[in-house]
Amino acid sequence: MSIPKVLVAPDSFKGSLSADAVANALRRGLSRCLPQTSITVQPMADGGEGTGATLEALGGVRVPAASATIYGGPVQRHWIRWQRTALVEASVGSQFVNALNRQGSSEHTTSVGTGMLIAAALADPAIDEVMVALGGTGSTDGGLGMLTALGGQFMDRDGQSVAPFGDNLSRVRQCVLPRMSKPLMGLYDVGVPLLGRRGAVAQFGLQKGILPGDIKRVEDAMAHYAHCVQGSAGTDWTNVPGAGAAGGMGFGIIAVGGRLQPGAEMVAQWGELDRHIMAADWIITGEGQIDSQTVEGKVVSTVVRHAARHGKPVLAVVGSRDEDLAQLHQMGLTFVLPLVPGPMSLSDAMKNAEPLIRMVGEELGWLIKGQCP
């Protein structure tokens, strides 16, 4: 039997295991069945939680800096220095808070913390460019807080400053946007617009705690705020892919002249994904859930797209999946294997993710072995 070469390139399983832990669990499982096989491990991320870890694995270093919680309270966080590039993770600067730990209204949240980290990175003379990983956040303020922390001014009808929280979006009547001293790039995990049924409020507001009955009101407030920010520019940025990422921080980055790019594509570039794919016979990827958002820039779809260019089969390991994955299969996804072997609660599955992934890795090893001449 020929010895296959396998590339393992998964995302993290959110709330359970990092991408590195997932990749190494799969590697251990594969090695049980294919002890002599060549396995290359390349943890992936999509611009959300875990993006910084991929850069740290390449030599990035954490730089401590003052920040703020999504409720405005002071806290110490960090950004990452990699050569002359800075990476700010919005999931660090504006961390998601689950329902059990939320403080007060979910509309009274801010992206100020992320803005403070961006400002600290911009001020570093050793940095030429700042990238912002947009994903895994708890605020929904259209980037109002981020822009305020960067020096922007937002006033109400009386010319008074508006506090940079999501529940004040409808009060904004005029603004002075900050000027960036260095290039700014946003890395989005899902290419959603700012407004509409797929936008920041309608699609992600509920999971961040906005009540169903308040969605339309908050959406209208976001639309009003966007109109004020765009002013007389004569350009509509609300439909740009990624503008709705991180509660609308993507929109704020565009407003100050920044660019948006799919985060998974940037991580693929950092880790030379194409080179590793070309050297492999089989590609294994995965993420916690494959659903309708997966094709919008998530890790699995990115790996599948790159592998398809080189005619390589892709196996995906998932915590859960939608019923219809036809679009991913048409893109080139070969096979999907969920983790759970039988009836099991979500908490138990997350708690036992490492042995479950190892077991699935071994099963995929048998599949690969059966296909080797």
C-alpha positions in Angstrom: 0.0 0.0 0.0 1.3 3.5 -0.9 1.8 5.9 2.1 -0.7 8.8 1.8 0.1 12.4 2.6 -2.5 14.2 4.7 -3.1 17.8 5.4 -5.1 18.6 8.5 -6.4 22.2 8.4 -9.5 22.8 10.7 -11.0 25.8 12.4 -11.5 25.8 16.1 -14.7 24.2 17.6 -16.0 27.4 19.3 -16.3 27.1 23.1 -14.7 23.7 23.1 -11.2 23.3 21.4 -8.8 25.6 19.6 -7.9 24.9 16.0 -4.5 23.7 17.1 -6.1 21.2 19.6 -8.6 20.0 16.9 -5.8 19.5 14.4 -3.7 17.5 16.8 -6.6 15.4 18.0 -7.3 14.5 14.3 -3.6 13.8 13.8 -3.5 11.4 16.8 -6.6 9.6 15.5 -5.2 9.3 12.0 -1.9 7.9 13.3 -3.7 5.0 15.0 -4.8 3.7 11.7 -2.0 5.1 9.5 1.1 5.1 11.7 3.5 5.7 8.8 1.5 8.4 7.0 2.9 11.9 6.5 0.6 14.3 8.4 0.9 18.1 8.1 -1.0 20.1 10.7 -2.1 23.7 9.8 -4.6 25.2 12.2 -7.0 27.7 10.4 -9.2 30.6 11.4 -11.7 32.8 9.6 -11.2 36.3 11.1 -13.1 35.3 14.3 -12.0 33.9 17.5 -8.6 32.1 17.1 -7.2 34.2 14.3 -4.6 35.6 16.7 -3.5 32.2 17.7 -2.7 31.3 14.1 -0.5 34.4 13.8 1.2 33.7 17.2 2.1 30.2 15.8 3.9 32.0 13.0 5.9 34.1 15.5 3.4 36.9 16.5 3.9 38.4 19.9 1.2 39.7 22.3 1.4 43.4 23.2 -0.6 44.3 26.4 -2.8 47.4 26.1 -5.7 49.1 27.8 -9.1 48.2 26.5 -12.8 48.1 27.6 -15.5 45.6 27.9 -18.6 45.8 25.7 -20.2 47.6 28.6 -17.5 50.2 28.7 -15.7 49.1 31.8 -11.8 49.3 31.9 -9.9 46.1 31.2 -6.4 45.0 30.1 -6.3 43.2 26.8 -3.7 42.8 24.0 -3.0 43.1 20.3 -0.5 41.0 18.3 2.7 42.2 16.6 3.9 40.2 13.7 6.9 41.7 11.9 5.6 45.2 11.0 2.0 44.2 11.0 -0.5 44.4 14.0 -3.5 42.2 14.4 -6.3 43.3 16.7 -8.9 40.7 17.5 -12.4 42.1 17.9 -13.2 39.0 19.9 -10.6 40.2 22.4 -11.4 43.9 22.4 -15.2 43.5 22.3 -15.6 40.0 23.7 -18.8 38.1 23.3 -20.7 37.6 26.6 -23.1 34.7 26.9 -26.6 35.1 28.2 -25.8 34.0 31.7 -23.2 36.7 32.2 -24.7 39.7 30.4 -25.0 43.0 32.3 -28.1 45.0 31.6 -29.4 45.8 28.1 -27.7 44.1 25.1 -28.3 47.3 23.2 -26.1 49.2 25.7 -22.9 47.7 24.3 -19.9 49.3 22.6 -16.9 48.5 20.4 -14.7 51.1 22.2 -12.4 48.3 23.5 -11.5 47.2 20.0 -11.0 50.8 19.0 -8.6 51.4 21.9 -6.5 48.4 20.8 -6.4 49.6 17.2 -5.3 53.1 18.5 -2.5 51.5 20.5 -1.3 49.5 17.5 -1.4 52.5 15.2 0.7 54.5 17.7 3.5 51.9 17.6 6.2 53.3 15.4 7.3 49.7 14.5 3.9 49.0 12.9 3.1 49.8 9.2 -0.4 48.3 8.9 -3.2 47.2 11.3 -5.5 44.3 10.6 -8.7 43.8 12.6 -10.1 40.3 12.9 -13.9 40.8 12.9 -15.8 38.0 14.6 -16.8 36.6 17.9 -18.0 40.0 19.4 -20.8 40.9 21.8 -21.5 44.5 20.7 -23.9 45.8 18.1 -23.1 49.5 17.6 -22.1 49.8 13.9 -18.5 50.6 15.0 -19.6 53.8 16.8 -17.5 52.9 19.8 -14.5 51.9 17.7 -14.6 55.1 15.7 -15.0 57.2 18.9 -11.9 55.5 20.4 -10.0 56.4 17.3 -10.8 60.1 17.6 -14.2 60.3 15.8 -16.8 62.7 17.1 -20.6 62.0 17.0 -23.1 64.6 18.0 -26.9 64.8 18.6 -29.3 67.4 17.2 -28.1 69.9 19.8 -24.4 69.4 19.0 -23.8 67.4 22.2 -21.5 64.3 22.1 -23.3 61.0 21.9 -22.1 58.3 24.2 -20.6 55.5 22.1 -23.2 52.7 22.7 -25.5 50.9 20.4 -28.7 52.2 22.1 -27.6 55.8 21.0 -27.4 55.1 17.2 -30.7 56.9 16.6 -29.4 60.0 18.4 -26.5 60.6 16.0 -27.2 63.6 13.7 -23.7 64.6 12.6 -20.2 63.2 12.8 -16.5 63.9 12.2 -14.7 60.7 11.2 -11.2 60.1 12.4 -8.3 60.0 10.0 -6.1 56.9 9.9 -2.3 57.4 10.0 -1.7 53.9 8.6 -3.6 51.4 6.4 -6.4 49.6 8.2 -7.8 46.2 7.0 -10.8 44.3 8.4 -10.8 40.5 8.2 -14.4 39.2 8.3 -15.6 35.7 9.1 -18.9 36.1 7.3 -19.4 38.4 4.3 -22.6 39.9 5.6 -23.9 43.4 4.8 -24.6 46.0 7.5 -28.4 46.1 6.9 -31.2 43.8 5.8 -32.3 40.3 6.8 -28.7 39.0 6.5 -27.2 42.0 8.3 -25.6 42.8 11.6 -28.9 43.2 13.5 -31.3 40.8 11.8 -28.9 37.8 11.6 -26.8 38.3 14.7 -28.7 40.5 17.0 -30.6 37.7 18.7 -27.5 35.7 19.7 -26.1 38.9 21.2 -29.1 39.4 23.3 -31.4 41.8 21.4 -35.0 40.8 22.0 -37.0 39.7 19.0 -39.5 42.5 19.4 -36.7 45.0 19.3 -35.0 43.9 16.1 -36.8 46.2 13.7 -36.3 49.2 16.0 -32.6 48.5 16.3 -32.3 47.9 12.5 -34.0 51.3 11.8 -31.5 53.0 14.3 -28.6 51.3 12.5 -29.8 52.5 9.1 -30.2 56.0 10.5 -26.7 56.0 11.9 -25.3 54.6 8.6 -27.0 57.4 6.7 -25.4 60.0 9.0 -21.9 58.5 8.8 -22.0 58.3 5.0 -23.2 61.9 4.8 -22.5 63.5 1.5 -20.0 60.9 0.4 -22.4 59.7 -2.2 -21.5 56.1 -1.6 -23.5 53.4 0.1 -21.2 51.1 2.1 -24.0 49.2 3.9 -24.0 46.4 1.3 -20.3 45.8 1.1 -19.6 42.2 2.1 -18.3 42.2 5.7 -19.8 45.6 6.6 -22.1 43.9 9.1 -19.3 41.8 10.7 -18.6 42.3 14.4 -21.9 44.2 15.0 -21.1 46.6 12.2 -17.5 47.3 12.9 -16.7 46.3 9.3 -18.8 49.3 8.2 -16.8 51.6 10.5 -13.5 50.4 9.0 -14.8 51.1 5.5 -16.0 54.6 6.6 -12.4 55.6 7.5 -10.9 54.4 4.3 -10.0 50.8 5.4 -10.5 47.6 3.3 -12.3 44.4 4.1 -11.2 40.9 3.2 -12.3 37.4 4.0 -10.4 36.4 7.1 -10.0 32.7 6.2 -8.3 33.8 2.9 -5.8 35.9 4.8 -5.0 33.0 7.2 -4.6 30.7 4.2 -2.1 33.2 2.8 -0.2 33.4 6.1 0.1 29.6 6.4 0.7 29.0 2.6 -2.3 26.7 2.4 -2.0 26.2 -1.4 1.5 24.9 -1.0 0.5 22.4 1.6 -2.5 21.3 -0.4 -0.4 20.6 -3.5 1.9 18.4 -1.4 -1.0 16.4 0.1 -3.1 13.5 -1.2 -6.0 14.1 1.3 -7.2 17.2 3.0 -9.1 17.1 6.3 -10.8 20.3 7.6 -13.6 21.0 10.1 -15.5 23.4 12.3 -18.0 23.3 15.1 -21.0 23.7 12.8 -21.5 23.7 9.0 -24.6 25.7 8.0 -25.7 28.4 5.6 -23.0 30.7 6.8 -20.2 28.3 5.9 -20.2 29.2 2.2 -19.9 32.9 3.1 -16.2 32.7 4.0 -15.8 30.2 6.8 -12.8 27.9 7.0 -14.4 24.8 5.5 -15.6 26.5 2.4 -12.2 28.2 2.0 -10.3 25.0 2.3 -12.7 23.3 -0.1 -12.3 26.0 -2.7 -8.5 26.0 -2.5 -8.4 22.1 -2.6 -10.7 22.1 -5.6 -8.2 24.2 -7.6 -5.7 21.3 -7.2 -8.2 18.4 -7.6 -7.7 17.2 -4.0 -10.4 15.4 -2.0 -11.6 17.2 1.2 -13.1 15.4 4.3 -14.8 17.6 6.9 -15.2 16.9 10.7 -18.1 18.8 12.3 -19.9 19.1 15.6 -23.2 19.6 13.8 -24.5 20.2 10.3 -27.4 21.5 8.3 -29.5 19.0 6.5 -28.7 20.4 3.0 -25.0 20.6 2.2 -25.4 20.4 -1.6 -23.7 23.7 -2.2 -20.6 22.7 -0.3 -20.5 19.3 -2.1 -20.8 21.1 -5.5 -17.9 23.3 -4.5 -15.8 20.1 -4.0 -16.4 18.8 -0.5 -16.1 15.0 -0.6 -17.4 13.8 2.7 -18.7 15.1 6.1 -18.5 13.2 9.4 -20.2 14.5 12.5 -18.5 13.9 15.9 -21.3 12.5 18.0 -21.6 8.7 17.8 -25.0 8.5 19.5 -27.5 10.4 21.7 -25.5 13.0 23.6 -26.2 16.4 25.1 -24.5 19.5 23.6 -22.6 20.1 26.9 -21.3 16.5 27.0 -20.3 16.7 23.3 -18.3 19.9 24.0 -16.8 18.5 27.1 -15.6 15.3 25.3 -14.7 17.0 22.0 -11.0 15.9 22.1 -11.6 12.1 22.4 -14.5 12.3 20.0 -12.4 14.1 17.4 -9.6 11.6 17.9 -12.1 8.8 17.3 -13.3 10.4 14.1 -9.7 11.0 13.0 -9.1 7.2 13.3 -12.3 6.5 11.3 -11.1 8.9 8.5 -7.8 7.0 8.6 -9.6 3.8 7.7 -11.5 5.6 4.9 -8.2 6.9 3.5 -6.5 3.5 3.9 -9.3 1.8 2.0 -8.7 4.2 -1.0 -5.0 3.7 -1.2 -3.7 1.4 -3.9 
